């Protein structure tokens, strides 16, 4: 099976024409009796070799960071004598970048590229964060919450720069999401520092930070929609970029919403359980409108928890988990089977000015320039 990206590469290399590529996509979509956009394709794994290389990469990461940590400890470059060492982070980032020059740039492997991006960004974050912590520790005084927030913002800033460099070099779709989350970390760190300096603490501080994360998640969601709008038929790499942005945004939106509403305390009342189900239905309508399933997946744990409590309150203590799984599993399978039909109904109720910016139900739309910010 050929991926969307490989077809695009074939067009770029002159092996096939753009018209032939579009005709192939249209034929496959017709053969599957559903528009290509509704399939929500993205490159994740193209064969068992992807899994094989990814496993080997993770093993190598463990070895390199272990050795780097040992070297850092022998040199005295650790946080609190036995904490993380910047040497370990630098080693992992360097190895990840080196491997990406072959497995990502030349072999264009999907899953290994994601793992290598995670290793590079994670290594940079660890190296910068532990180095800043060591500098503060050398000062001999306990840093204030404001200083801590500023240091977190600096760490995320360097990480965002590293993600930008990785994107410019290798163009791995998930990199944009990693960079967006890093930028969100900068904003959250600076705002958190300001709130701490203003004397906010305890539950009030936690709730304020949840609200900030929610706002940042909405911002990333809007950015993801810009990428989706530039490729409404989802036939280029931009669709993969939007997928990962939607996934990041979903986590940042769903978790704060359910937490702020008190729907994850493990003891949902009747009203809270029904509220959780209602929110999940609204998220389902949003998912249908934008043709993305990330919101539904991110909120799944919360609604399962709430429904399980509801069944238990109705007396089905022994079967509460089974009944919850039966209801949710059946509903999601039905939604998947009739996704396109349900989406037509939802989109038809929206104004034309909004539907023009959503992924197409059928046919082709022009691809606009790639978002740059």
C-alpha positions as CSV (number, residue, x, y, z in Angstrom):
1,X,0.0,0.0,0.0
2,X,1.3,3.4,-1.0
3,X,1.0,6.3,1.4
4,X,-0.3,9.8,0.5
5,X,3.2,11.2,1.0
6,X,4.8,8.6,-1.3
7,X,2.4,9.6,-4.0
8,X,3.3,13.2,-3.5
9,X,7.0,12.3,-3.7
10,X,6.3,10.4,-6.9
11,X,4.7,13.6,-8.4
12,X,7.6,15.7,-7.3
13,X,10.1,13.3,-8.8
14,X,8.2,13.3,-12.1
15,X,7.3,9.6,-11.9
16,X,3.6,10.4,-12.3
17,X,1.7,13.5,-13.1
18,X,-0.4,15.4,-10.6
19,X,-3.5,14.5,-12.6
20,X,-2.7,10.8,-12.4
21,X,-2.1,11.1,-8.7
22,X,-5.5,12.8,-8.1
23,X,-7.2,10.2,-10.4
24,X,-5.7,7.4,-8.3
25,X,-6.9,8.9,-5.1
26,X,-10.4,9.5,-6.5
27,X,-10.5,5.8,-7.7
28,X,-9.5,4.5,-4.3
29,X,-12.1,6.7,-2.6
30,X,-14.8,5.6,-4.9
31,X,-13.8,1.9,-4.5
32,X,-14.2,2.3,-0.8
33,X,-17.5,4.1,-1.2
34,X,-16.4,7.0,1.0
35,X,-14.5,10.3,0.3
36,X,-10.8,10.3,0.9
37,X,-11.1,13.0,3.5
38,X,-13.3,10.9,5.8
39,X,-10.6,8.2,6.0
40,X,-8.3,10.6,7.9
41,X,-5.1,9.0,6.6
42,X,-1.8,9.8,8.1
43,X,1.6,8.2,7.9
44,X,2.3,6.1,11.0
45,X,3.5,2.7,10.0
46,X,4.2,1.4,6.5
47,X,5.5,-2.1,7.4
48,X,7.0,-4.2,10.1
49,X,10.4,-2.7,9.4
50,X,9.1,0.5,10.9
51,X,8.4,-1.3,14.1
52,X,11.7,-3.1,14.0
53,X,13.7,0.2,13.5
54,X,11.6,2.0,16.2
55,X,12.3,-0.8,18.8
56,X,16.0,-0.6,18.0
57,X,15.9,3.2,18.2
58,X,14.3,3.1,21.7
59,X,16.8,0.5,22.9
60,X,19.6,2.8,21.6
61,X,18.1,5.8,23.3
62,X,18.0,3.9,26.6
63,X,21.6,3.0,26.2
64,X,22.8,6.4,25.2
65,X,21.0,8.2,28.0
66,X,22.1,5.7,30.5
67,X,25.7,6.2,29.5
68,X,25.3,10.0,29.3
69,X,23.8,10.0,32.8
70,X,26.7,8.0,34.1
71,X,29.2,10.4,32.4
72,X,27.4,13.4,33.8
73,X,27.4,11.9,37.3
74,X,31.1,11.2,37.1
75,X,31.7,14.8,36.0
76,X,29.4,16.2,38.7
77,X,27.0,17.6,36.1
78,X,23.7,16.5,37.7
79,X,20.8,18.0,39.5
80,X,20.8,17.2,43.3
81,X,23.8,14.8,42.8
82,X,21.5,12.0,41.6
83,X,19.1,13.9,39.4
84,X,19.0,14.2,35.6
85,X,22.2,15.3,33.8
86,X,22.3,17.6,30.7
87,X,24.9,15.2,29.2
88,X,22.2,12.5,28.9
89,X,19.8,14.9,27.1
90,X,22.5,16.2,24.8
91,X,23.6,12.6,23.9
92,X,20.0,11.6,23.1
93,X,19.3,14.7,21.0
94,X,22.6,14.2,19.1
95,X,21.9,10.6,18.4
96,X,18.3,11.3,17.4
97,X,19.4,14.0,14.9
98,X,22.1,11.8,13.4
99,X,19.8,8.9,12.9
100,X,17.1,11.2,11.4
101,X,19.6,12.2,8.6
102,X,19.3,8.6,7.4
103,X,15.9,7.1,8.5
104,X,13.9,10.3,8.0
105,X,15.7,12.3,5.3
106,X,16.7,9.3,3.1
107,X,14.5,6.3,4.0
108,X,11.4,8.4,4.8
109,X,10.2,5.9,7.4
110,X,7.1,7.0,9.3
111,X,7.1,5.6,12.8
112,X,10.9,5.8,13.3
113,X,10.7,9.5,12.3
114,X,8.2,10.1,15.0
115,X,10.3,8.3,17.6
116,X,13.4,10.2,16.5
117,X,11.6,13.5,16.7
118,X,10.5,12.6,20.2
119,X,14.0,11.7,21.1
120,X,15.5,14.9,19.7
121,X,12.9,17.3,21.3
122,X,12.9,15.3,24.6
123,X,16.7,15.4,24.7
124,X,16.8,19.1,24.1
125,X,14.1,19.7,26.8
126,X,16.0,17.5,29.3
127,X,19.4,19.1,28.6
128,X,18.2,22.7,28.9
129,X,15.9,22.1,31.8
130,X,18.5,20.2,33.9
131,X,21.2,22.7,33.0
132,X,19.1,25.6,34.2
133,X,18.2,23.7,37.3
134,X,21.9,23.2,38.0
135,X,22.6,26.9,37.6
136,X,19.9,27.7,40.1
137,X,21.1,25.1,42.5
138,X,24.6,26.5,42.3
139,X,23.2,29.8,43.5
140,X,22.5,28.2,46.9
141,X,19.0,29.5,47.3
142,X,15.6,28.0,46.7
143,X,14.1,29.6,43.6
144,X,10.7,31.3,43.9
145,X,7.7,30.1,41.9
146,X,8.1,33.1,39.6
147,X,11.7,32.2,38.8
148,X,10.6,28.6,38.3
149,X,8.0,29.7,35.8
150,X,10.5,31.8,33.9
151,X,13.0,28.9,33.8
152,X,10.2,26.6,32.4
153,X,9.4,29.2,29.8
154,X,13.1,29.4,28.8
155,X,13.3,25.6,28.5
156,X,10.2,25.5,26.3
157,X,11.5,28.4,24.2
158,X,14.8,26.5,23.4
159,X,12.7,23.4,22.7
160,X,10.4,25.3,20.3
161,X,13.5,26.5,18.5
162,X,14.8,23.0,18.2
163,X,11.5,21.8,16.9
164,X,11.5,24.6,14.3
165,X,15.0,23.6,13.2
166,X,13.9,19.9,12.9
167,X,10.9,20.9,10.9
168,X,12.9,23.0,8.4
169,X,15.4,20.1,8.0
170,X,13.2,17.0,8.0
171,X,9.6,18.1,7.6
172,X,8.2,15.4,9.9
173,X,4.5,16.3,10.3
174,X,4.4,15.8,14.1
175,X,7.1,18.4,14.5
176,X,4.7,21.3,14.1
177,X,2.5,19.9,16.9
178,X,5.6,19.5,19.1
179,X,6.6,23.1,18.4
180,X,3.1,24.4,19.1
181,X,3.0,22.6,22.4
182,X,6.4,24.1,23.2
183,X,5.2,27.6,22.4
184,X,2.2,26.9,24.6
185,X,4.6,25.9,27.3
186,X,6.4,29.3,27.0
187,X,3.1,31.2,27.4
188,X,1.9,29.0,30.3
189,X,5.3,29.3,32.1
190,X,5.4,33.1,31.8
191,X,1.7,33.5,32.9
192,X,2.3,31.0,35.7
193,X,5.3,33.1,36.9
194,X,3.1,36.2,36.9
195,X,0.3,34.6,38.8
196,X,2.8,33.2,41.4
197,X,4.4,36.6,41.9
198,X,0.9,38.0,42.4
199,X,0.4,35.6,45.4
200,X,-2.0,33.1,43.8
201,X,-1.5,29.6,45.1
202,X,-3.2,26.4,45.9
203,X,-6.4,25.4,44.2
204,X,-6.9,28.9,42.8
205,X,-3.5,28.7,41.1
206,X,-4.2,25.2,39.7
207,X,-7.6,26.2,38.3
208,X,-6.1,29.3,36.8
209,X,-3.4,27.3,35.0
210,X,-6.0,24.8,33.8
211,X,-7.9,27.7,32.3
212,X,-4.7,28.9,30.6
213,X,-4.0,25.4,29.2
214,X,-7.6,25.4,27.9
215,X,-7.2,28.7,26.1
216,X,-3.9,27.6,24.6
217,X,-5.5,24.3,23.5
218,X,-8.2,26.3,21.7
219,X,-5.5,28.4,20.0
220,X,-3.7,25.3,18.8
221,X,-7.1,23.9,17.6
222,X,-7.6,27.1,15.5
223,X,-4.1,26.8,14.1
224,X,-4.8,23.1,13.2
225,X,-7.9,24.3,11.4
226,X,-5.7,26.7,9.3
227,X,-3.7,23.7,8.1
228,X,-6.9,21.7,7.4
229,X,-8.4,24.6,5.5
230,X,-5.3,24.8,3.3
231,X,-5.9,21.2,2.1
232,X,-9.6,20.4,2.4
233,X,-9.3,17.2,0.4
234,X,-6.4,16.0,2.6
235,X,-4.1,14.8,-0.1
236,X,-0.9,16.4,1.0
237,X,1.4,16.3,4.0
238,X,-0.5,19.3,5.5
239,X,-3.3,16.9,6.5
240,X,-0.8,14.9,8.6
241,X,0.4,18.1,10.2
242,X,-3.2,19.1,11.1
243,X,-3.9,15.6,12.5
244,X,-1.1,15.9,15.1
245,X,-2.1,19.5,15.9
246,X,-5.7,18.3,16.5
247,X,-4.4,15.5,18.7
248,X,-2.4,17.9,20.8
249,X,-5.2,20.5,21.0
250,X,-7.7,17.8,22.0
251,X,-5.7,16.8,25.1
252,X,-5.2,20.4,26.1
253,X,-8.9,21.1,25.7
254,X,-10.6,18.0,27.1
255,X,-8.5,17.6,30.2
256,X,-9.0,21.1,31.6
257,X,-12.8,21.1,30.7
258,X,-13.5,17.9,32.5
259,X,-11.3,18.8,35.4
260,X,-12.7,22.3,36.0
261,X,-16.2,20.8,35.9
262,X,-15.3,18.3,38.5
263,X,-15.9,15.3,36.3
264,X,-12.7,13.4,37.1
265,X,-12.8,13.0,40.9
266,X,-13.8,9.4,40.7
267,X,-17.2,9.9,42.3
268,X,-19.5,11.3,39.6
269,X,-23.1,12.2,40.7
270,X,-26.1,11.6,38.4
271,X,-25.9,15.2,37.2
272,X,-22.1,15.1,36.6
273,X,-22.4,11.8,34.7
274,X,-25.1,13.2,32.4
275,X,-23.0,16.3,31.9
276,X,-20.0,14.2,30.9
277,X,-22.2,12.3,28.4
278,X,-23.6,15.6,27.1
279,X,-20.2,17.1,26.6
280,X,-19.1,13.9,24.8
281,X,-22.1,14.3,22.4
282,X,-21.1,17.9,21.7
283,X,-17.5,16.8,21.1
284,X,-18.9,14.2,18.7
285,X,-20.8,16.9,16.7
286,X,-17.6,19.0,16.6
287,X,-15.6,16.0,15.4
288,X,-18.1,15.3,12.6
289,X,-18.1,18.9,11.5
290,X,-14.3,19.2,11.2
291,X,-13.9,15.5,10.2
292,X,-11.4,14.8,13.0
293,X,-11.8,12.0,15.6
294,X,-9.1,13.3,18.0
295,X,-11.6,14.9,20.4
296,X,-13.6,11.7,20.7
297,X,-10.5,9.7,21.6
298,X,-9.1,12.2,24.1
299,X,-12.4,12.4,26.0
300,X,-13.1,8.7,25.9
301,X,-11.5,7.9,29.3
302,X,-13.6,10.6,31.0
303,X,-17.0,9.5,29.6
304,X,-16.2,5.8,30.3
305,X,-15.5,6.8,33.9
306,X,-18.7,8.8,34.2
307,X,-20.9,6.2,32.6
308,X,-19.4,3.4,34.8
309,X,-20.3,5.5,37.9
310,X,-23.8,6.0,36.5
311,X,-24.4,2.3,36.0
312,X,-23.1,1.6,39.4
313,X,-25.6,4.1,40.9
314,X,-28.4,2.3,39.0
315,X,-27.5,-0.9,40.8
316,X,-25.4,-2.7,38.1
317,X,-22.4,-2.8,40.3
318,X,-21.0,-6.1,39.0
319,X,-21.6,-5.2,35.3
320,X,-21.0,-1.5,35.4
321,X,-17.7,-1.7,33.5
322,X,-19.1,-4.2,31.0
323,X,-22.2,-2.2,30.3
324,X,-20.2,1.0,29.9
325,X,-17.9,-0.7,27.4
326,X,-20.9,-2.2,25.6
327,X,-22.7,1.2,25.2
328,X,-19.6,3.3,24.2
329,X,-18.1,0.6,22.0
330,X,-21.4,0.1,20.1
331,X,-22.0,3.8,19.7
332,X,-18.5,4.4,18.4
333,X,-18.7,1.5,15.9
334,X,-22.0,2.8,14.6
335,X,-20.6,6.3,14.3
336,X,-17.6,4.9,12.4
337,X,-19.8,2.9,10.0
338,X,-22.1,5.8,9.2
339,X,-19.5,8.6,9.7
340,X,-20.0,10.2,6.3
341,X,-23.8,10.1,6.4
342,X,-23.8,11.6,9.9
343,X,-21.3,14.3,8.8
344,X,-23.5,15.3,5.9
345,X,-26.4,15.9,8.3
346,X,-24.2,17.9,10.7
347,X,-22.5,20.0,8.0
348,X,-25.8,20.7,6.2
349,X,-27.0,22.5,9.3
350,X,-24.1,24.9,9.4
351,X,-23.9,28.3,7.5
352,X,-22.3,28.3,4.1
353,X,-19.6,30.7,5.2
354,X,-18.5,28.1,7.7
355,X,-18.8,25.0,5.6
356,X,-16.6,26.5,2.9
357,X,-13.7,26.4,5.4
358,X,-14.4,22.8,6.5
359,X,-13.0,19.6,4.8
360,X,-15.0,18.9,1.7
361,X,-17.8,16.4,1.8
362,X,-17.1,15.4,-1.8
363,X,-15.4,16.8,-4.9
364,X,-12.2,18.8,-4.9
365,X,-11.3,22.2,-3.6
366,X,-8.2,24.3,-4.4
367,X,-5.2,23.9,-2.2
368,X,-4.2,27.2,-0.6
369,X,-0.7,28.1,0.4
370,X,0.8,26.3,3.4
371,X,0.3,28.2,6.8
372,X,3.4,29.8,8.0
373,X,2.4,31.0,11.5
